[in-house]
Amino acid sequence: MTCIDAGAISGKCADERNIWAFMFPEEFRQVEPSSMELIAVIKKGLPGSAIGKMAEMFDVNKAQIYSLLHLKPKTAQRASAKSSLSVDTSDHIVQILKIYEHCLDVFGSNEKTSRWLTTPNHALGGELPIHLMDTMEGISLINDTVTRIEYGVFA
């Protein structure tokens, strides 16, 4: 189970928490979700609050999350106020969270993960990894890059 330091999110020292529990406390209080559980939550639509929580977790402003999700600010604000997001937006958020979780497993902390995601990367053509999370192909490329780092294959 991947945990994050909740203090890294709030700026204060606190207990570690499961990223899924942080994002979706009602659904995944104590356990990491299975693929089938994630599919069910995606189909139901993630809560609108997921956008703000993502911004908080990634330590970026909401505008950057809106951009990753291809949402205009007004549309995103309306979506955040609704009880649930669309299936497509929900699926995109889950895929981004899976990458974030993989990064946490490899880099070991929220701070190191955030730094890696916001630093130009040679293996990604000099792009910031976070900027590639706006497409599924970019997410796949980031996952491949993190896996190579995990196994010590840098070329």
N, C-alpha and C positions, 0 to 999 in steps of 0.2 A: 504494500500500500504506500503510495506516495503522499508525503505530508509536506506542508509548508509551514514556515514559522509565521504565525499570525501576526507577530510583531513586525515582520518585514512588510506586511500589508498595512498595518495601522501606524507603523513608526514607533511602536512600543514593544517591549519584551513581553511575550505571552507564550502560551502553550502551543505545541505543534497541532496542526489540524489537517485532516484529509482535504485535498483540493475540491473533491466532489461535495463533501459536507459543507465547505465554505460557500461554494456556488449554489448548491441545492440542499439546504438543511432539512427540508421536509422529506425529500426523497431518499437521501443517502446520509443519514446521521452518523453511522458508525462503520459502514462497510463500503469498500470500493465496488462500484456497480459492474455487473456483468454486461456483456454486449447486448443481450436481450433486454435487460433493464434500460440501458441507454436508448435502444431503439424505441421502446415504449414511451420513454420521456420525450424523445424527439418528436414522435408522432403526435403526442399530446400537445407539444409546444412548450418550450422552456418558459419559465416565468419572465416577465418583462424586466425584472430586476437583474437578470443575468448580465445585461449590457453594462450596467454600472459596476457590478461586482467584478466583471472582467477588467474594466479600466482600473479598478482599485488593485486587483491582484497583479496586473501587469505594470502597475505604477505609471500609467499613461493617462492622458485626458480622454474623455469620452469621444471627442472628435476623431481620435486615432482609431478607436474601436469601431465607430460608425464607418470610417473609411475601409477598414478591414472587411466589414460585413456588407459593403456596397450599399449603405443606407444614407440617405440625405438626413441632415440634422433634424428637420421637422418630422420626417417619417420615423426616425429612430426615437425621438422623444414621445411620439404617439405610441410606438411599439412598446417602449419602456413603461408607459402608463397602463397599457393593457395587461390583462391577466396572463396572456401567453403570446409568445412570438410565433412566427410562421414556421412550418416544418423546415423550409430551406435555411432560414436564419438559425434555427435551433441546431440543425445538423452541422452547419458551418462552425458554430460556437463549440460544439462537442469535439469536432476535429481539431480545432485550435487548442482546446483544453488537453486533448490527448498528446499533442506535441509539447505543450507546456509541461505536462506530467513526465514525458520522456526526458525532457531537458532537466527537470528536477532530479530525476533518477541518475542522470549522467553527471551533472554539475554539482549536485549536493545541496544547493540552497537557493532560496528565492532571489537573493541578491545576485549570485553568480548567473542564474538563469536569466534574470532581467538584463544584466550586463551583456551576456552573450547575444540575446535577442536584439539588442539595440546597438550593436557594434558591427561595422562593415566586416563582411566575411569573404575572404579570398575564394573559398570553395563555392561560394554562391555568387560569383561574378562581382564581388565587391559590394553587394547589396546588404542592407540590414535584414537579418532573418525575419524580423517582425513585418517588414514591408512585403514579404512574399507570402504571408499568411492570408492574403486576400483571394487566393485561388487554391483549388484542390491540388493542382500540379505543384504549386509553390510549397504547400504543406507537405506533399510527398518528398520534394527535394530537401526540405529542412529535416524531415524524418531520416532520410538516407544519410544526410550529413552528420546528424547527431549519432546515428548508429555507427558510422565510421569512426567518429571520435570515441565512442564508447569502447570500440574494439581496437583502438590505436592505429587505424588506417586513415592517414591524413591526405593521401594523394588521390 
